[in-house]
Amino acid sequence: MENITSTIQAVPLNHYILLSAIIFTIGVIGVLVRRNAIIIFMSVELMLNAVNLLLAAFSSYSGDASGQVFVFFIMALAAAEVAVGLAIIVMVYRNTSSIDINILNRLKW
Amino acid sequence: MSLFYVVAFLSIIFALLVIFTKNPVHSVLYLIATFFTFTIHYIILNAQFLAVVNFIVYMGAIMVLFLFVLMLMNLNTDTEPMKSTLLKVVGAIAGGCLLVTLVGSMKTLSSASTTAMDNTGIGLVENLGKVLFSDFLLPFELSSILLLAAMVGAVLLAKKDNKTA
């Protein structure tokens, strides 16, 4: 454990910000270019995880435990969100026999 | 030092594979790999409690949910709806603009706190538990109500409706 914790001193905080920005952008691109509702949902999970990693990195680098507690709450919220969202997707699939989100464009009125 | 960069590279590769693979089942499997690399990131950050919770919640609970829903729907590459090439290019360009904006705003940050003060062990279960049950006791209890509401809501939504349908 000693050599693991010594590696963190060598990595600048900016690189964690860069990694989180890249992963978050990949999630945004996934939401924009795909039409499968489940893939869009997975992209949202990717964005949530990028933010989690950034919060944990800030918490570690500033020596404040509140950030990691906040990540814990986000994880509990993500579990609830996944359950409700997948139930909605199951209901959409049962009513339309497809998970193409273009079918849902009748919602826009 | 180099372990972070290897794992970060793997994270980006797996995240790209999640959104560019045609088969939804492969997407879920790549998502599991991405979450595993995030677990390694938490271990590198010495946030051991978060690493364990990430492993159990994301790679256990959430991935089982995704796989079960995919199994119920019988999807494959043939039924996969795809957008037109123009919309894909526009989406990728918009995402690239977002990335440029984020990185550009990062450049204006002051790089003050680049050294880690990691010898306090704030990521351990003992220290996190003390903070969680003293300062954050009310949000912790409220999250149980959130989970209960989500459970009831999920059952209600996924239940077959006999009256209207």
Boltz contact constraints between the chains, C-beta under 6 A:
constraints:
  - contact:
      token1: [A, 5]
      token2: [B, 46]
      max_distance: 6.0
  - contact:
      token1: [A, 5]
      token2: [B, 118]
      max_distance: 6.0
  - contact:
      token1: [A, 7]
      token2: [B, 1]
      max_distance: 6.0
  - contact:
      token1: [A, 8]
      token2: [B, 116]
      max_distance: 6.0
  - contact:
      token1: [A, 8]
      token2: [B, 118]
      max_distance: 6.0
  - contact:
      token1: [A, 9]
      token2: [B, 116]
      max_distance: 6.0
  - contact:
      token1: [A, 10]
      token2: [B, 1]
      max_distance: 6.0
  - contact:
      token1: [A, 11]
      token2: [B, 4]
      max_distance: 6.0
  - contact:
      token1: [A, 12]
      token2: [B, 114]
      max_distance: 6.0
  - contact:
      token1: [A, 13]
      token2: [B, 114]
      max_distance: 6.0
  - contact:
      token1: [A, 17]
      token2: [B, 106]
      max_distance: 6.0
  - contact:
      token1: [A, 19]
      token2: [B, 8]
      max_distance: 6.0
  - contact:
      token1: [A, 21]
      token2: [B, 102]
      max_distance: 6.0
  - contact:
      token1: [A, 22]
      token2: [B, 12]
      max_distance: 6.0
  - contact:
      token1: [A, 23]
      token2: [B, 15]
      max_distance: 6.0
  - contact:
      token1: [A, 25]
      token2: [B, 95]
      max_distance: 6.0
  - contact:
      token1: [A, 25]
      token2: [B, 98]
      max_distance: 6.0
  - contact:
      token1: [A, 25]
      token2: [B, 99]
      max_distance: 6.0
  - contact:
      token1: [A, 26]
      token2: [B, 15]
      max_distance: 6.0
  - contact:
      token1: [A, 28]
      token2: [B, 95]
      max_distance: 6.0
  - contact:
      token1: [A, 28]
      token2: [B, 98]
      max_distance: 6.0
  - contact:
      token1: [A, 29]
      token2: [B, 91]
      max_distance: 6.0
  - contact:
      token1: [A, 29]
      token2: [B, 92]
      max_distance: 6.0
  - contact:
      token1: [A, 29]
      token2: [B, 95]
      max_distance: 6.0
  - contact:
      token1: [A, 30]
      token2: [B, 19]
      max_distance: 6.0
  - contact:
      token1: [A, 32]
      token2: [B, 91]
      max_distance: 6.0
  - contact:
      token1: [A, 33]
      token2: [B, 88]
      max_distance: 6.0
  - contact:
      token1: [A, 33]
      token2: [B, 91]
      max_distance: 6.0
  - contact:
      token1: [A, 35]
      token2: [B, 81]
      max_distance: 6.0
  - contact:
      token1: [A, 35]
      token2: [B, 83]
      max_distance: 6.0
  - contact:
      token1: [A, 38]
      token2: [B, 24]
      max_distance: 6.0
  - contact:
      token1: [A, 39]
      token2: [B, 27]
      max_distance: 6.0
  - contact:
      token1: [A, 42]
      token2: [B, 31]
      max_distance: 6.0
  - contact:
      token1: [A, 46]
      token2: [B, 15]
      max_distance: 6.0
  - contact:
      token1: [A, 49]
      token2: [B, 38]
      max_distance: 6.0
  - contact:
      token1: [A, 53]
      token2: [B, 41]
      max_distance: 6.0
  - contact:
      token1: [A, 56]
      token2: [B, 45]
      max_distance: 6.0
  - contact:
      token1: [A, 56]
      token2: [B, 47]
      max_distance: 6.0
  - contact:
      token1: [A, 56]
      token2: [B, 50]
      max_distance: 6.0
  - contact:
      token1: [A, 60]
      token2: [B, 45]
      max_distance: 6.0
  - contact:
      token1: [A, 61]
      token2: [B, 113]
      max_distance: 6.0
  - contact:
      token1: [A, 61]
      token2: [B, 116]
      max_distance: 6.0
  - contact:
      token1: [A, 63]
      token2: [B, 117]
      max_distance: 6.0
  - contact:
      token1: [A, 63]
      token2: [B, 120]
      max_distance: 6.0
  - contact:
      token1: [A, 65]
      token2: [B, 122]
      max_distance: 6.0
  - contact:
      token1: [A, 65]
      token2: [B, 127]
      max_distance: 6.0
  - contact:
      token1: [A, 65]
      token2: [B, 128]
      max_distance: 6.0
  - contact:
      token1: [A, 65]
      token2: [B, 131]
      max_distance: 6.0
  - contact:
      token1: [A, 68]
      token2: [B, 47]
      max_distance: 6.0
  - contact:
      token1: [A, 68]
      token2: [B, 50]
      max_distance: 6.0
  - contact:
      token1: [A, 68]
      token2: [B, 123]
      max_distance: 6.0
  - contact:
      token1: [A, 68]
      token2: [B, 128]
      max_distance: 6.0
  - contact:
      token1: [A, 69]
      token2: [B, 131]
      max_distance: 6.0
  - contact:
      token1: [A, 69]
      token2: [B, 132]
      max_distance: 6.0
  - contact:
      token1: [A, 69]
      token2: [B, 136]
      max_distance: 6.0
  - contact:
      token1: [A, 71]
      token2: [B, 50]
      max_distance: 6.0
  - contact:
      token1: [A, 75]
      token2: [B, 53]
      max_distance: 6.0
  - contact:
      token1: [A, 75]
      token2: [B, 57]
      max_distance: 6.0
  - contact:
      token1: [A, 76]
      token2: [B, 143]
      max_distance: 6.0
  - contact:
      token1: [A, 79]
      token2: [B, 57]
      max_distance: 6.0
  - contact:
      token1: [A, 80]
      token2: [B, 146]
      max_distance: 6.0
  - contact:
      token1: [A, 80]
      token2: [B, 147]
      max_distance: 6.0
  - contact:
      token1: [A, 80]
      token2: [B, 150]
      max_distance: 6.0
  - contact:
      token1: [A, 82]
      token2: [B, 62]
      max_distance: 6.0
  - contact:
      token1: [A, 82]
      token2: [B, 65]
      max_distance: 6.0
  - contact:
      token1: [A, 83]
      token2: [B, 150]
      max_distance: 6.0
  - contact:
      token1: [A, 83]
      token2: [B, 154]
      max_distance: 6.0
  - contact:
      token1: [A, 84]
      token2: [B, 150]
      max_distance: 6.0
  - contact:
      token1: [A, 84]
      token2: [B, 153]
      max_distance: 6.0
  - contact:
      token1: [A, 84]
      token2: [B, 154]
      max_distance: 6.0
  - contact:
      token1: [A, 86]
      token2: [B, 65]
      max_distance: 6.0
  - contact:
      token1: [A, 86]
      token2: [B, 69]
      max_distance: 6.0
  - contact:
      token1: [A, 87]
      token2: [B, 154]
      max_distance: 6.0
  - contact:
      token1: [A, 87]
      token2: [B, 157]
      max_distance: 6.0
  - contact:
      token1: [A, 87]
      token2: [B, 158]
      max_distance: 6.0
  - contact:
      token1: [A, 88]
      token2: [B, 157]
      max_distance: 6.0
  - contact:
      token1: [A, 90]
      token2: [B, 158]
      max_distance: 6.0
  - contact:
      token1: [A, 91]
      token2: [B, 157]
      max_distance: 6.0
  - contact:
      token1: [A, 93]
      token2: [B, 73]
      max_distance: 6.0
  - contact:
      token1: [A, 100]
      token2: [B, 81]
      max_distance: 6.0
